[in-house]
Amino acid sequence: MKDPNWRKCILRADSRDVIKHIPDNSIDFILTDPPYNLGQHSTGNISLPGRSAMNNDVAEWDMVDFNPEEWADEFVRILKPTGNLFIFTSYNQLGRWYNCLDHKFDTSNFMVWHKTNPAPKIFKAGFLNSCEMIFTCWNKKHTWNFISQKEMHNFIESPICMRPERLSNPKHPAQKPVAILKKMIEIASNENDIVFDPFMGVGSVGVATLELNRRFIGVELDPCYFQAASERVEKVIVMSEKEAMTRYKQPNEETGLLCEPTASYGEMHGLVSSFFDVGANKKIVRKEQVKEKRKKETGFSPIIKWPGGKEKELKFITPNVPNFKRFFEPFVGGGSVFMGLNADEYYINDFSEELIDLYKYISEQDELFFKYVEAIDVSWKNATEFFCSNNYLNTLYVRYRNALISKKELQQHIVDFCRDNAERTNNILEGDFRLLPSILVKELEKNLLRKMVRMQQLEEQKYELPPKDVDDNIETAIKSAVYMNYRNLYNKIKIEDNRPLHCALFFFIRNYAYSGMFRYSNKGEFNVPYGGIAYNSKYMLKKIDYYKSELLQEHFRKTKIYNVDFEEFLQKCNPTQDDFVFLDPPYDSEFSTYAQNPFMKEDQQRLADYMLNKCKAKWMMIIKNTDFIYNLYNKKGINIRTFDKEYLVSFMNRNNKKVTHLLITNY
């Protein structure tokens, strides 16, 4: 698809995946409306006398932590030097956008959108929520199309999005009026420029972009929003073709792309980057830079989420990687660097048996492992269907909320429900899992009672939950029961009893445990709870497809996998001066045990001795800065640099939220 007349690229996918495949300096204007994370401040629906309640709630996606710091570098990378960046945001995120973007641009500023018809306040005890902020950034020689001084005010005014423009199904709580989006696009871009929106929603930016004869790339993960955006964008294309039939090709030709997220990672790269084969975009990046970057990077994602994973640190790692033939990683973890760098051959190792089993089963395409994983994923869908077919649970909660039944009566009703539906409950499990010991019914009984009592307590303290929140919480209770059943199996079935089964359970736990935490009790049992509402709609099929993709298999065909102590691994493989060793050992801290494998100061000293005195290859280490570590490696011929990293979760309060990390090399 190298048609210079392409107009749109619409992808239903995770924009974190898509943005990696967009070339450097290729986007003219980023205009987007990411989550504001106001969910924690929401007061729910507001009851109004004599009329229906006013919606004052936010969507479920706004409850998930959104971190501007995770997006800033990629936005800067893909934006042309002449480009502009406009981000709708709120008071709680404005400072964070400023902190991570201001120093990367010549100028940053903000606009204010004043809504002339904001939602009313019932009590005169505060300000109307009549303004939203737009954080803006640009460099010298950027595109700027002002006609008069009046247009240069950083203030724009319009009503909120109303019918008939506002969609009712699906209803997007943050749909922006096309009129104000057009104003911004006219100011900050030119005809045929590429406008990118990684949080497309129902496609308003796409509509505004295409109506102004620009080109549009939009990404949206939610299937309902994506469908609505696709229909709106396609309607603009059809209308413009009716007005000028000779200007563009017919709709069924390659004027654009609507893509469901079934494409492999390699196909995704091809789909996105094919839109940047126009010569004008290639002039911006020096060919030597592009060639070198592509030579080093693969574009692959990590194999699994892992404590201390280095996916976010690749921006520090890749530019500092030397030329090499073979790649060695003694502490492979989630595989961010192993998967991210190109090499002729790979040698990877980790001391965690279950982690290395996962790598081996992916490499060998083990049928039994994939059978178990796929059965677990089907059970997640079954749990959703079980919830949807049992409205009785919602009714039961409403009765308890309204004090029509007591807590004791609620408990008895739940016990009766679980007893009467025991067979249907156990049928949530799929395949061989129905033959294994199950605590699903018991956990369902426990979780439903706990969740309903907690919901009622929160309502007493705050406000009555809207129906959607009640649904989400009850579904969470059901899926938490499924999670606990698999967690129990993971703890009870020893790795040597059934390695593919144990590995499949390990894989599931790593995906659905709260915030990806990795913690064991004194008895050696994994004890992290279910991740919660945000995980209810999470499925593993995309990851399974990734594991089975031919491009990934090609990567693994060049890989040798070990499960030994790091020193034994390095002695066996004996990397030479033409090779590269990447090291991400456990950090020197009180919490020095991951996956029940301790790594103490003696091990740190042993590692330092080998790397400083015995290793012939070039090597790089990423590690937390402590006096002990710094003194170990502060030697002649060793280069030490620092960078800061933000931890999303303070694990057991033993890691500082912000710590300085060391990037240590022997070159």
N, C-alpha and C positions, 0 to 999 in steps of 0.2 A: 504494500500500500504506500506508494510514493507519489500519490496524486497531490500536486501543489494546491488543488482546490478543496482539500479536505476542510470540513467546517467544525466537526465535533468528534470528541472521543469520550464516551460515557461508560464508566466502569463501575460495576457493583463489586466492590472489593474493599479491603482494608487499606486506607490511604498510606499507612506506614509501609506496606509492601509496594504500592505503586510508585511512591515518590522516589524510591531507591533507583528506579529504572528510568527516571527522567534525566536527560543529559544536563551537564553543567551549563549555566548561562543560556537557557533556552526558553524561558518564560518571560513574557513582557509585563504581565500584571497578575499578581496574586490578590484576589478579592475573596475573602472567606469569612465564615461565621461559625467558629468552633464553639464547643460547649463552654458555658460560663461558670460551671460548677456552683450554681446558686441553689442546688437541691437541698443542701443542708439548712438553708435559710427560708425555705418555702413554708408557708403556713397552711397549705392545702386549699381546698375549695372554700369560698366564703359564702355562708348562708345569707340570703337576702329575703326580707319579708315580702311576701306576695309575688315572688318571681323565682325562677330557677337559680341555683347557686352559681356564683361567679367563679370561673376557673382561675385559681391563683397558684396552680401547681406547675411543675416542670416535667419534661419527659424523663423516662428511665435513663436514657443515655447521658443526661446531665448529672446523674448521681455518681457516675464513674469518674475517678480522679483524672483531670486533664492537666497536663504539665507543659506550659509553653516552652520550657527549656528543652524538651525532647524534639521540638519542631524547628527551632530557630536556625540551627546550622543547615538543615536541608532546605529551608526557605531561601536562605542566603545563597546556597550553592546553585540552585536551579534558576534563580532570578538573573536576568540580563543586567549588565551595568547601567543600562538606560531604563530599567524597569522600576515599578512601584509596588509597594506592599501595603494593603489596607486590610485590617483585621477588626471585625466587630468584636467588642469585648465589654466587660463590666468592671465596676469599681474594684472588685476583688482580684481581677486578673491584670488590670492595666499596668500596675507597677512591675509585675513579673515580665510582661512583654517588653516593657522599657528596659529592664535590667539585662535581658538576654539579647536584645536587638539594637539598642541605641548605639553601642560602641562599634557595631558592625556596619553602620551606614553613616554617610556624611550628615544626614539630617533625620530626625524623628520628630513627630508632632502628633496631634490628635484632632479628630473632628467630633462634633456633637450632632447626633440626630435627635431633633426635638419632635416628639410625637404629639400632634395637635389634639388627639382624642385618646389619651391614655386611659387605662382602667381606673375607675373612680375609687376613692377611699370612703369607706363607710363612716369612719370616725375622723374628725379633723384633728389628727394627732401626729401628723407628719407630712412629708412632701409626697406628691404624686410621683409615680415612677414614669416620668414623661421624657426622659433622656437616655440615650444609649451612646456609648463612646466607640469611636473607630480609631485604633492606633495605626499610624501611618509612618512609612519609612521610605527614603529614597537617597540616591547618590547624585553627584554632580552630573549634568547633562542628561538628566532623566526626562521622560516624556511629561509635558505639562501643557495643557491646552486651555488656559484661561483666556477669556476674551475681555473681561472688564474687572475692575477692582471689586465690584460687588460679588462676583463669582469666587473671589479669593478668600471670602470669609470661611473660617473653619466651623461653619454652622449650617446645617441643612434641615429643612422643616417639611413635614408631610404627615398625613394621617398614618396610623398603623395599617397593616394590610387588611383590607375588608373585602367582603363579597362584592362582585362575583370573582375577583381575583383570588381571594383566600380559599384554599381548598378545605372542604369539610371531611373528605375521606380519601387519603389519610389527612388528619389534622396535624399540622406541624406547629408547635407552640411558638416557634421563632421565625416564621415565614416573613421575609422582608419584602416590602413593596418594590416592584420592578422599577418604578419611577426613580427612586433614590439610588438604586443600583446603577441605572443608566447614567445618572448624573456623575457618579464616581468614575464609571468606565469612560465616559466622554472626556473627563478631565485628565485621566491618568494613562490613556492608551490611544492608539491610532487604529484605523481600519486595517483589517487582516492581522492585527497583533494576536498573540495567544494569551488568553485569560485562563487562569487555573484556579479551581475551587476544590480543595481536598475534602471539604465537608459540605457536599452539594445539597443535602436535604431534598426538598422537592423541586430543585432546579431553577430557582429564581435568577441566580447569577447567569446560568446558561441561557435563559430566555432573554435577559437584558443584553448579554454579549452578542448573541446571534442577531437580534433585532438591530444592533448597531454595526453589523457587518464585521465583527471580529470572529476569531476562532476560539473554541471552547474545549477545555479538558475538565471533566468533573468526575469526582469519585464519591460514592455513597455506599455504605455497608448495609443499611436497613433495606430489606427487599420491598417494603411498601412504599417508602420514600423514593427508592430507585425507580420503581415502576411509574410513579407519578411524574418524576423528573423526566423520564424517557418520553412519556406521552407529551408533556409540555414542550420539550425541546424539539421533538419530531414535528409537532404542529407548527412551530416557527419555521422549520426547514421547508415543510410543504407549502406554507403560505408564501414564503419568499420565492419558491420555485414557480408558483402560479403567477407571481408578479413579473418574474424575469426568467423565463424558461431557458433562455440561451446562456445564462450566466453560470449555472451549475449543472451537474449531471442529475439524472433522475434519482429518486430516493433509494431505489434498490441497488444503485451503483455505489462505488466507494467514496461517498462524500463524508462518511463518518462511521462510527462504530458504537454499537451498544453491546456490552459484554458482561455476561454473568460470571461469577468468580469460580468457574469450573476450569479456567485455563491454568496450566501448570505455571510454575514460577518462571521457567524459561520462556514459555509462550507469552506470559505477561510482559516480560522484558521486550519481546518482539513487537507486541501489540502497541505498547506505549512508544517505544523509541522509533517505530516506523513513521510516526507523525513528525519526526524531527529530521527527515532526510532532505528537507528543502535547503538549498544552498545557503540562503541568507543566514540561517541559524548556525551553520558550521563555521562561519568566519570569526565568531566571537571567541572560541577557545582555540588555543594553539594546538596544532595537531600532535606535537610531541607530548603535551600534557595529557590529552585524551588517550593516546596510545599507551602511555605509561600507567595511567589510572586503570585502564581496562586490563592491562597486563597483570596488575597486582590483584584486582578485585574480581570476584566471581558473581556477586549479586545475590548469593544464596543467604537464606536465613539460618539462624541457629537450629540445631536439632531439637533442643528442649529448653524450656525455661529453667535456669539454674542459679542458685545463690552466687552473687558476684559475677554473673555473666557479663561479657565484654562487648555486647552488641553496640551499646552507646559509646563505648570508648574506641570503636574502630576509626573514628575521625582523628584520634590522636595516634593510633597504632599504624594505620596504613601509610601515611606520609613518611613514617620513620623506618619502614621495613626496607632492608637492603635487597639487592638482587640475589637470588638463590635458585637452586634446582629442587632440593628436597626439603620438606617441611616436617618438623618434629614438635610435638606438644605433649609433655609428660603429665600435665594436669588438664585434660581436655574439657572437663565440665560440660557445659551446654553446647560447646562447639562453635561459638561465634567466630573465632579467628580461624579455626580449622576449616569451617565452611566458607569464610569470607575471602580467603586468599588463594590465589592461583599457584600451583606447584606441579612439578612433574610427578612427584610421588609424595604421599603423606604417611607419617608414622604417628599414631596417636595412642595415648595411654591414660588410664585413670585407675585409682585404687578401689573405686566403688564398683563392686561386682554387678549390681543391678543396672547401673548406668552403662557399663561396657556391654552387658547383655543387650541393651537397647541398640547400641551401635552395631553389634554383631547381627542382630535380627534384621535390622534395616539393610545391612550390607548383604546378608544371605537371602533376603526377602523370605523370611521364615513364615510359612503358611499358617502354622498354629498360632504364632504370636499375632498375626494380623486377624485371624479368625476371632481370637479373644477380644482384641481391641474393637473390631467392628461390632461385635455383640454388645459390648459396653456402650458404644455410641448409639446403637438401636434402642437399648434400654433407656437412654436419656430421652429419646423421642417418645418411647412408651410412657414414661413418667409424665410428659406433657399431656399426652392423650388421656391418661388416668385423671389428671387434674381437671381437664376440660369436660370430662364426662361425669364429674361429681360436684355439681353446683350445691349439693346438700351441705358441703363443708362451709361454703360462704354463708348460706342461710343459718347454719348452726352458730357461726361466729356472730352474725348480726343479732341473733337472739340473746347471746351472752353479753354482747355490748350493751344491749337495751335492758339488761337486768331481768330478762324473762326467764332465765335459768341461772342457777348458781354455778360457782366454779366446780363444786363436787358433781353437779348434774352434767356440766359440760364434759368433765372427765369421763363420766359413765357413757355419755353419748358417743364420745370418741372411741372408747373401748368397744362399744357395740358395733360401731361402724367398721373398725379394723377387724373385728371377729367375723362380721358378716361378709366382708370383702377380702378376706385373707387370700383366697385363691386368685382373685383378680390382682391383688397387690403383688403377690409373688410372680404373677405372669408379666409384671413390668420387666423382670429379669429375662434375659434372652439366651437361648441355646444352652450350652453346658452349665451356665451359671444357675439355672433352675435346679440342677442336681447337686449343687454345693451347699454346705450349711449356710443358712440365711437368718439374719436378724432384722430383715426389712420390715415385717409387720410390727415387731416390737419398737423399732426406731420410729416408724410412722406414728404410732400411738404417742410416743414420748415427744416427738417434734411438733405434732399438731397441737398438743396441749400447751407446751412451752411457748410456741409462737402465738397462739390465740391469747393466752394470758398476758404475754408481753405487749401485744398490739393494744389490748384494752387498757393496760397501764399507761402506754404512751398517749392514747387518746384522752385519758383523764388529765394528763399533764399538759397536753397541747391542744389538739383539735381532732375532730372526727376524720378518719382516713377516708379518702375518696374510694369508690369501688375498685379502681385500677390498682391502688396500693394494697387493698385487701386481697385481690387476686394474686398479686405478686408475692405477697407474704405467705399465702397458703401454698402456692406453687413451690416457694422456697422450702417450706417445711417438708413437702413431698420429696423434692430433689435432695435435700439434706439427708433424708432417710436413705435414699439410694446411695448417696456418697458414703454414709456411715457404714452401710452394708459392705461396700467394696473396700473401705478402709479396714474394716474388721477382717475381711479375707486377706488383705495385704499383710496384716499383722500376724495372722494365724498360719498362713501357708508359708512355709520356709522356702527359701530360694532354691534349695536343692530338691525339694519335693516335686516341683513342676516349674522349671525355669521360664518357659514362655508365658505361662499364666501369671507368675509372679511379676514378670517384666511388664505385662499388659496392665496389671493393677498399679504398678509403679508409675507407668506412663499416665494413667488416668489421674492418680493422686497428684502428680506434678502439674497437671493442667487445671485441676479443680480445687486444690487446697487454697485456703484463704491467703490472698496476696502472694501466692507462690512460696509461702514459708516452708521451712524444712526443719522440723523439730521432733525430737523423740522424748518420751518420758523416761523416768528412772528405770522402768522395766524394759526399756528398749523398744517401746511401741510408738509408732508414728501417731501424733496426737493433735495435729493441726485441724481445725474445723473446716466445714464447707465454706466456699468463697462468698456465697450469698446471692442476692437478687441479680446482680450484674452477671453472674455465671449461668443463670437459668437458660438462656438462649445460646449458650456456647456449645458448639459441637466439634468433634474431633475429625470429621470427614476431610476437611481441608488439609489438616496435618497428615492424615493417612495418604491422601493423594500426593502430597509433597514427598512423602517417604517412598512412594512407589514410582515416582516420575523417572523417566529415562535419564534426564540430565543429572539428577541426584545419584542415580546408579552409576553413571559414568564417573562421577566424583569418587564414589566408594570403590570402584574397580581399581583405583590408583592408591588405595589406602590399606595399610596394615594396622591391625588393632591389637593392643596389649592390655593386660590387667595385672600389673605388677607394681612394686615399689618404683618410684621415679628413678632412683639410682640404678637399679637393675635394668630398667628400660633404656636408659642412656648408655649404659655399658654394653648392652646387647646390640643396640642399633648403631652406636659409635658414629654420630654425625661428624662430617668432615668440614673443611674450610669452605666448601662450596654450598653448604647447607645452612638452614636457619632454624633456630630453636626458639619457640615462644613459650614463656613461662608465666602462668597465673596461679601461683601456689596459694594455699590458705593463708590468710593474713595473720600477722603477729598481733594477737589480741587475746583477751580472756576467753573469748568465744572462738576457739581454734579447732572446732570439730564440725565437719560437714559430713552428713551421711554416716554418722557413727564412726568415722575414721579420724582419730586424733592426729594433729600435726603440730608438734611442740617445738620449743626453741632449739632442741638438739637437731630436729629435722631441718629447721631453717639453716643452722650452721652446716649441716651435712650438704644441703643444697648449695649453699654459697661456696663451700670448699670445692665441690665438683665444678661449678660453673666458672669460678675464678682460676682454678689451677689445672683442670683436666679437660675441659671442653674445648675442642678445636674449632667448632662452628661459630658463626655470628649468632648472638642471642639477644633477646629482649625480654625484660620482666616488667610486669605491671603489679604493683603491690602497694598497700597502705603504708604511709610514711610513719615510722616510729623511730625513736633514737636507736633502738636495737638493730633494725633493718638498715637504717642509713649508715651506721658504723660498720655493718657487715660488708657493705658494697662500696664504701667511700675509699676506693683504692686507685692506684695509678692505672691509667688506661681505661677506666670505667666512666661512662658518661651518665650523669643522673639529672633528669628533668622532672618537673612537677606539674600536676594538673588537679583541678577540683572536680569532685563528683558529688551529685545529689542522690542520697538514698531515698527511695520512695517510702520505705518502711523501716523503722528503727527496730531491728530484730532483737527482741527480748531486752531492749534498752541498752545493748552492749556496743552498738556502733553509734558514733556521732552522726548527726544528720548530714553534716558537711565536713569532709575530711580531705586532706591533701594526699594525693596519690603520687607515687614515684614511677617514672618510666626510665628504666635502667637498661643500658646497652653496653656491650663491650666493643663497640665500633663508633 
